[in-house]
Amino acid sequence: MGVMVIVAYRPKPGCEDKLEDLVREHAPCLRTLGLMTDRPAQAMRAKDGTIVEVFEWQDGGIEAAHSSPRVVELWERFANVCDYVPLRELPEAEALFAGFEPIAL
């Protein structure tokens, strides 16, 4: 059984569209490499523009991703356009039922 993860990407100024494109590329890349399960990934936008992604790693996928040149290159592109932030920094996280704008992947 894999592990579900939730990650929040806060776009750097002027990089909103680039970040959204990378999020759309992320799950297919991981899945192609066998690092992610077939469970559909989800993406959503917080009111401040932060994108939240939810997906399931394959068993051993997290460790394998760190040694994959393709994934490392993709993550470097993420680092150029966003900052990773804890979910607790999103105002939505304070609500009992956190609501986000869906993003089609």
C-alpha positions, 0 to 999 in steps of 0.5 A: 500500500502506498502513502497519500501526500498533500503538498502546497506550492506557493507560486513566486510572483509572475509564475502562476501559469508556469506552476500550474503547468508543472503541477499538470506534468508532475503526476504523469511523470511520477506515474510513468516512472512507476513511482505513483499509484493509479489513484487519480491525483487532485489539484486545487487552488487556495484563495492566495493562489497556492496550489495544493496537490494530493496524490499517492506514492507507490511503495518505495516511490518517495525514495526512488524519486530522489534518485531519478534524474527526471524527477530531480530535474522536474523538482528543480523547475518547481523550485524555480517557480514556487515555494513549498509551504506547510498546509497550516499556512493556508487560511483554508486549513483553519476551517473545519471543511477547507474549501479550494478551487479545483484545477483540472489535471 
